[in-house]
Amino acid sequence: MQLVIISGRSGSGKSIALQALEDLGFYAIDNLPAMLLGSLLNELQDGETQRSSVAVSIDARNLPGALRRFPTLLEAVDRKGVDCQVVYLTTEAKILLERYSATRRRHPLTRDSDMTLAEAIDSEEQALAEIRDLADLVIDTSRLSVHELRGRIAEQVAQHTDRQLTLTFESFGFKRGVPLDADTVFDARCLPNPYWDPRLRQFNGRDTEIVEFLERYPDVVDMAHDISAWLERWLPAYQACHRSYVTVAIGCTGGQHRSVYLAERLARHFATDYPGVRLRHRELGIHTAIAPSPSEPQHDEAP
């Protein structure tokens, strides 16, 4: 049985994610009391109610004691031999405030308390800390459209294979903040910046003009080599502790040139050993899979 547990902040897109899985054939249950998870699995694994793919949403509307027991409940699921993924959706607090103001909906934690909306958003994140810490995949929905979120769920969750490491390289601009779903962050702002050449400003790190500019500088090649070497050393350790997803974020000032170039090179470099490597350029709005290329250098060479 494949079980997907969706959790995260209210307003971050949990209902959309659950509906996406339901449309893909999952038996979906919204707002499941966490304490009933074991009983649900027993029912769905036996008899006429058997299901091969199940998705449930568990959020802060649970009793506090049930949320604190989530690690124990997850261990019980593992003992049943269920292929379980925990997906946590998060969104910047500022954007959540804007969403609630636009929809005029009440936050679930403000209904029976005197908390302000901002306090409720912060309290909810604390209440769900146990689930976030155990999440296999964290998705930052701050800048995702409904269609983009549904695509991410279909691609990264529904098609995920047990014990397969999904490796994502993401470029971003520090001026818009570090991605909330990044596992490891590298800073490329110390490298030569093509932005200061007016002739190059219109291009991005995927264009030949920027590639040729950056590859003139030894520091750029050295950074690519050093990041590659670090990942080659530590990705097997992530896999050994049963990590299903690793997102490597590379940032520069605007997320247009240096970070895009490095993310492209690293994604192609690792695609040979990690099939299905994902490449995401946050500021360019590009998200794609990278197919391994026989022409790519081996990992003992600089990418």
C-alpha positions in Angstrom: 0.0 0.0 0.0 1.1 3.5 -0.8 0.2 6.1 1.8 0.7 9.9 1.4 0.2 12.1 4.5 -0.4 15.7 3.5 0.2 18.3 6.2 1.2 21.9 6.6 -0.1 25.4 7.4 -3.7 26.4 6.7 -3.8 28.2 3.4 -0.7 26.6 2.0 -2.6 24.4 -0.4 -3.3 21.1 1.4 -6.8 20.8 -0.1 -5.4 21.3 -3.6 -2.7 18.7 -3.0 -5.3 16.2 -1.7 -7.6 16.8 -4.6 -4.8 16.3 -7.0 -4.0 12.9 -5.5 -7.7 12.0 -5.5 -7.9 12.8 -9.2 -4.9 10.5 -9.7 -6.8 7.5 -8.2 -5.8 7.9 -4.5 -8.5 7.2 -1.8 -8.4 10.6 -0.2 -9.5 11.6 3.3 -9.4 15.2 4.5 -8.7 16.3 8.1 -8.1 12.8 9.5 -7.7 12.6 13.3 -4.1 11.4 13.7 -5.0 8.9 16.3 -7.2 7.0 13.7 -4.4 6.5 11.3 -3.6 3.0 12.4 -7.2 1.9 12.5 -7.7 3.3 8.9 -4.8 1.3 7.6 -6.0 -1.9 9.2 -9.4 -1.4 7.6 -8.0 -0.6 4.1 -5.5 -3.4 4.1 -8.1 -6.1 4.8 -11.2 -7.4 3.1 -13.5 -5.7 0.7 -12.1 -2.2 1.6 -8.6 -2.8 0.3 -6.9 0.2 -1.3 -3.5 0.3 -2.9 -3.1 4.1 -2.8 -4.3 6.3 0.1 -3.9 10.0 0.8 -4.8 11.7 4.1 -4.6 15.2 5.3 -3.5 15.7 9.0 -3.4 19.3 10.2 -3.4 21.5 13.3 -7.2 20.9 13.9 -6.1 17.7 15.6 -5.8 17.5 19.4 -2.4 18.7 20.5 -1.7 15.3 22.2 -2.3 13.5 18.9 0.2 15.8 17.0 2.8 15.2 19.7 2.4 11.5 19.2 2.9 11.7 15.4 6.4 10.2 15.5 5.1 7.1 17.3 2.2 6.8 15.0 4.5 7.0 12.0 6.7 4.2 13.4 3.6 2.0 13.7 2.8 2.7 10.0 6.4 1.7 9.1 6.0 -1.6 11.0 3.0 -2.4 8.9 5.2 -2.4 5.8 3.4 0.6 4.2 5.2 2.7 1.7 4.6 6.1 3.5 5.5 9.6 2.4 4.9 12.6 4.5 4.5 15.8 2.5 4.6 19.2 4.3 3.3 22.3 2.6 4.6 25.6 3.8 4.1 29.3 2.8 5.7 32.5 3.9 3.7 34.1 6.8 3.4 37.4 4.9 1.7 35.6 1.9 -0.6 33.6 4.2 -1.7 36.9 5.8 -2.4 38.3 2.3 -4.4 35.1 1.3 -6.6 35.3 4.4 -7.2 39.0 3.9 -8.2 38.4 0.3 -10.5 35.5 1.0 -11.8 36.9 4.3 -11.8 33.4 5.7 -11.0 32.8 9.4 -8.0 30.8 10.4 -9.0 27.6 12.2 -7.0 28.5 15.3 -8.8 31.9 15.7 -12.3 30.5 15.9 -12.2 29.6 19.6 -9.5 31.9 20.9 -8.5 35.5 21.1 -5.4 35.0 18.9 -4.7 37.4 16.1 -4.3 36.0 12.6 -0.5 36.5 12.8 -0.4 34.7 16.1 -2.5 31.8 14.8 -0.2 31.4 11.8 2.9 31.2 14.1 1.2 28.9 16.6 0.1 26.5 13.9 3.7 26.2 12.6 4.8 25.3 16.2 2.0 22.8 16.6 3.0 21.0 13.4 6.8 21.1 14.1 6.9 17.3 14.8 5.3 16.6 11.4 7.5 19.0 9.5 10.7 17.5 11.1 9.7 14.0 9.8 8.5 15.1 6.4 10.0 13.4 3.4 9.2 16.3 1.2 8.7 20.0 2.0 7.0 22.1 -0.7 7.1 25.9 -0.5 3.9 27.0 -2.1 4.5 30.8 -1.6 4.9 31.4 -5.4 3.2 28.4 -6.8 -0.1 28.7 -8.8 -2.8 26.1 -8.3 -1.8 24.4 -11.5 1.9 24.4 -10.5 1.2 22.8 -7.2 -1.0 20.1 -8.7 1.9 19.4 -11.2 4.4 19.1 -8.4 2.2 16.7 -6.5 1.6 14.5 -9.6 5.3 14.5 -10.5 7.1 14.3 -7.2 4.6 12.5 -5.0 2.2 10.3 -7.0 5.0 8.9 -9.3 7.6 8.5 -6.5 9.1 5.0 -6.1 9.9 3.7 -2.6 13.6 4.0 -1.7 14.3 6.2 -4.8 16.1 9.4 -4.0 14.6 12.4 -5.9 17.3 15.0 -6.3 16.3 18.6 -7.2 18.5 21.5 -8.0 16.9 24.9 -7.6 18.2 28.3 -8.5 16.9 31.4 -6.7 17.6 35.1 -6.0 18.5 36.1 -2.4 16.6 39.4 -2.9 13.4 37.3 -2.8 14.4 35.1 0.0 15.8 31.6 0.5 13.4 28.8 -0.7 11.6 27.4 2.4 11.9 23.8 1.0 15.7 23.8 0.5 17.7 21.2 2.3 21.1 22.6 1.4 21.9 26.2 0.2 25.0 27.4 -1.7 25.7 31.1 -2.2 27.1 32.1 -5.6 27.1 35.9 -5.0 30.9 35.9 -4.8 31.2 35.0 -8.4 31.6 37.5 -11.3 28.2 38.9 -12.2 27.1 39.2 -15.8 24.4 41.6 -14.8 26.9 44.5 -14.8 27.6 44.0 -18.5 24.6 45.8 -20.2 25.0 43.5 -23.3 24.4 40.4 -21.1 21.7 41.7 -18.8 18.9 40.4 -21.0 20.1 36.8 -21.0 20.0 34.2 -18.2 22.3 31.4 -17.1 20.9 28.9 -19.7 22.0 31.1 -22.6 25.3 30.6 -24.4 26.3 34.2 -23.8 26.2 33.8 -20.0 27.7 30.3 -20.1 30.7 31.6 -22.1 31.1 34.6 -19.8 31.1 32.6 -16.6 33.4 29.8 -17.8 36.1 32.3 -18.4 36.6 32.6 -14.7 38.4 29.8 -12.7 36.4 30.6 -9.6 33.2 29.6 -11.3 34.6 26.3 -12.4 36.1 25.8 -8.9 32.8 26.4 -7.2 30.9 24.0 -9.5 33.6 21.4 -8.8 33.5 21.9 -5.0 29.7 21.7 -4.8 29.8 18.6 -6.9 32.4 17.0 -4.7 30.5 17.8 -1.5 27.3 16.3 -2.9 29.1 13.2 -4.1 30.5 12.7 -0.6 27.2 13.3 1.3 24.3 12.2 -0.9 24.9 8.5 -0.2 24.7 9.4 3.5 21.3 11.0 3.0 20.1 7.9 1.2 21.4 5.7 3.9 19.2 7.4 6.4 16.2 6.8 4.2 15.8 10.3 2.8 13.5 10.3 -0.2 14.0 13.9 -1.4 16.9 16.3 -1.4 16.6 19.8 -2.7 19.9 21.6 -3.4 19.4 25.4 -3.7 22.0 27.7 -5.4 21.4 31.4 -5.0 22.8 34.6 -6.5 21.5 38.2 -6.1 18.6 38.1 -8.7 18.4 34.4 -9.5 18.9 35.0 -13.3 22.5 34.3 -14.2 25.1 32.6 -11.8 22.7 30.4 -9.8 20.9 29.3 -13.0 24.2 28.4 -14.7 25.4 26.3 -11.7 22.0 24.6 -11.2 22.0 23.6 -14.9 25.5 22.2 -14.7 25.0 20.3 -11.5 21.7 18.8 -12.6 23.2 17.5 -15.8 26.2 16.2 -13.9 24.2 14.2 -11.4 21.5 12.9 -13.8 23.7 9.9 -14.7 23.7 8.5 -11.2 20.4 9.8 -10.0 17.7 9.2 -12.7 14.9 11.7 -12.8 16.9 14.6 -11.4 14.7 17.7 -11.2 15.7 21.2 -12.1 13.8 24.3 -10.9 14.6 27.9 -11.6 12.4 29.8 -9.2 12.8 33.3 -10.7 12.5 32.1 -14.3 9.4 30.0 -13.5 11.0 26.8 -15.0 10.6 23.3 -13.5 11.7 20.3 -15.5 13.3 16.8 -15.3 16.8 16.2 -16.6 17.6 13.1 -18.6 21.0 11.5 -18.2 23.4 12.3 -21.1 26.2 9.9 -22.1 28.3 12.9 -23.0 28.4 14.2 -19.4 31.7 13.9 -17.5 32.0 11.4 -14.7 31.9 12.6 -11.1 35.7 12.6 -10.6 35.9 15.6 -13.0 34.8 19.2 -12.6 31.3 19.7 -13.9 
